[in-house]
């Protein structure tokens, strides 16, 4: 079993919809949680960074961490075609530990 | 502040050759991590260097090696290239201090093709 599980998709939604992306994990020691966006043939770009449980909002993006369920989510409101990309979740136990990435979810926003 | 830079951006090599990739981290970042990304395997961790020492290591064979210089720049070397080494090689930098933030910022990658 992988330490981090992420549905690879593809996920296709109409423009303006709310998108929910999720990851589950098995290592209860994880405390740092990140979401990255990767466009085709580019390096991943950090979107959201959270420590421990709770919610964090940045513009149209909201990250949620539920450590009791070992489940993290990224919500995208008012989705735009420019949000079409692969989204990777990532997490680590400490700032000195290696970061474990999910396999990525391919998202397509239809105009 | 300049981002993470990687050189070269594209490389074509043949089986059996060796290759060296370079990564310059964001100014002030002391940690550099290397990843291999392929369509089938996703993003796989190779190793991390912090203050010129390898701090974490993934599950890659010894053909994959790296080093970090005193200015935090890092190089990754792959010897005896195999067809399966064709991939996008990404490096990411972070502040890296224990107890501090560990967001990683990625470079654009080096696309390696092995023929």
Interface residues (C-beta under 8 A of the other chain):
Chain A: X32 X34 X36 X41 X42 X43 X44 X45 X46 X49 X88 X90 X92 X94 X95 X96 X97 X98 X99 X100 X101 X102 X103 X104
Chain B: X4 X33 X35 X42 X43 X45 X48 X50 X55 X56 X58 X88 X90 X92 X94 X95 X96 X97 X98 X99 X100 X101 X102 X103 X104 X105 X106 X107 X108 X109 X111
